[in-house]
Amino acid sequence: MIIVTGSGRSGTSFVTKALSIAGAQFPDSTPYDDTVRAGLENTDIVNLNKTIYSMNGAYDYYGVSWIRPDQEDTTAQILGSALRLSSDRYDGIFVKDPLFSKTIGVWAKANVNIEHVIICMRNVYDTVQSAMNTKRGFESSIEHSQEAIYREIYARIGYLMQFVHYHDIPYTVVHYERLSKELMSLSDTLSLNSNELMEFLTTNYQPKFYEQQNG
């Protein structure tokens, strides 16, 4: 199972579209919604992640809704068979869900096979503005304040980075501001079609000044 995830509103949907053009398989995915620029999430995985989240007794910490760490082991035991079955079903297959940024520890404790994690990152200010404009990605934090969204972004990314390092999982960080270069490199790593990917990026990706100046 190759995971595409991020903090939410960090470019995961665009990265998924780009990788699928390059030959990556994303089966059982929801449609892409142009109005909020989101979608393409694996329905089976999303349902499991929502179940994990609900079973863990999520708590509110300064406006950030988070999974209770003391419940991860129990949840992994209860859902272990379902998580491993899903992981086996998508062996070598790409799945996208930003909620992995809160639940991936439970998957690991269930001993699933995570082959690679693609972590999508974006300028934090732009991420927060996108969340506020679309009212998506950080629903519980949006109810509190913009500061709560900032805290949740840092918490999610920190959790993901700690996870992949601790479990020695292969991972790639792709920054939205440098997407062209980093996705092309990723396509080589994952043996995808670089020509198709470049054509898609040339047509659909509008690099920001940062990328133009920094490559």
Protein Blocks (a to p, Z undefined) as FASTA:
>chain_A
ZZdddebjnhpmmmmmmmmmnopacehiacddfklopajiafklmmmmmmmmmmnopace
ehiacddfklmmmmmmmmmmmmmmmmmmmgoiacddfklmmmmmmmmmnopacfbdcddd
ddfklmmmmmmmnopojlmmmmmmmmlmmmmmmmmmmmmmmmmmmnopacddddfklmmm
mmmmmmmmnopafklmmmmmmmmmccdfklmmnZZ
